[in-house]
Amino acid sequence: MNANPKFLAATAHVDDAAIKPLPNSRKVHVGPLRVPMREVSQSDTPGMFGGEKNPPITVYDCSGPYTDPAVKIDIRSGLPALREPWIVGRGDTVVLDGPSSSFGKERLADPKLAELRFDLHRKPRKGQRNVTQMHYARKGIVTPEMEFIAVRENLQREQYIESLKGTTGDKMRELLLKQHRGSPSALPSRKKSLPSL
């Protein structure tokens, strides 16, 4: 199948729908790692003497910089290398001159693909040893990537629970603080099973 001649790196752009603001919400960044989240406003709860205010809810925002009104998106330049300082700081990778696989080298040397290439200046990296997050976790090392995910997964739960204190949200607060005791079927059995004869 031939590449579409209209898809050229020089004319590539981001669709307006991808960068359009999302309704009733705003992008927020949390903590020193600037974890992107979305703060969604809630309608007031109807009441007999007017509406009761509800706090905003924080949810994941996996849209990257696309829905950030403060960011100018240029698809030809690529996304910022957010993890690069973290990776470089660990000192366990080296920068390569270019692709190291035969597949990557063939694609780079193919003149038919030149019009599809973006003008990116980022070089690939190679680990000098095991550089997976699992490897670091087993060594007891907490990486910025792990901190980033922990902040994202928490979704500012503590602040939300605190915001419900002293309001009619007390029932919701109680439910959020309740710890499920677990399922008996999920708990490990204390009896050793004997092999069948």
SULHUUR-V634640 format. One record per backbone hydrogen bond with DSSP energy under -0.5 kcal/mol. NH is the residue of the N-H (numbers start at 1). CO is the residue of the C=O. E is the energy in kcal/mol with one decimal. If there is no record, write none. Layout:
BEGIN
{{NH CO E} {NH CO E}}
END
This chain:
BEGIN
{{7 4 -1.7} {8 6 -1.5} {9 115 -2.6} {11 8 -1.1} {12 8 -0.8} {12 9 -0.7} {18 15 -1.1} {19 15 -0.7} {19 16 -0.8} {20 16 -0.7} {25 22 -0.9} {26 39 -1.7} {28 37 -2.8} {30 35 -2.1} {34 31 -1.7} {35 30 -2.5} {37 28 -3.0} {38 59 -2.4} {39 26 -2.9} {40 38 -0.7} {40 57 -3.3} {41 24 -2.4} {41 39 -0.5} {45 52 -2.7} {50 47 -1.0} {52 45 -3.0} {57 40 -2.6} {59 38 -2.6} {61 36 -0.7} {66 63 -1.2} {67 64 -0.7} {68 65 -1.7} {69 67 -0.8} {71 68 -1.9} {73 71 -0.6} {74 72 -0.5} {77 74 -1.5} {78 74 -0.8} {82 80 -1.7} {84 81 -1.0} {87 83 -2.5} {88 84 -3.0} {89 85 -2.1} {90 86 -1.0} {90 87 -0.7} {91 87 -0.7} {91 88 -1.2} {92 87 -0.6} {94 126 -2.6} {96 124 -2.9} {105 101 -2.2} {106 102 -2.3} {107 103 -2.1} {108 104 -2.0} {109 105 -1.8} {110 106 -0.8} {110 107 -0.6} {111 109 -0.7} {113 110 -1.4} {114 111 -1.2} {116 113 -1.5} {117 113 -0.8} {117 114 -0.9} {120 118 -1.7} {126 94 -2.6} {128 92 -3.1} {129 92 -0.6} {136 132 -1.8} {137 133 -2.5} {138 134 -2.4} {139 135 -1.2} {140 137 -1.3} {141 136 -2.9} {142 140 -0.5} {143 141 -0.7} {147 143 -2.1} {148 144 -2.8} {149 145 -2.1} {150 146 -2.4} {151 147 -2.5} {152 148 -2.4} {153 149 -3.2} {154 150 -1.8} {155 151 -1.3} {156 151 -0.5} {157 154 -1.3} {160 156 -2.0} {161 157 -2.7} {162 158 -2.5} {163 159 -2.1} {164 160 -0.8} {164 161 -0.9} {165 162 -1.2} {167 164 -1.6} {170 167 -1.3} {171 168 -0.6} {173 169 -2.7} {174 170 -2.6} {175 171 -2.1} {176 172 -2.4} {177 173 -1.7} {178 174 -1.0} {180 178 -0.5} {186 183 -1.6} {187 183 -0.9} {187 184 -0.6}}
END
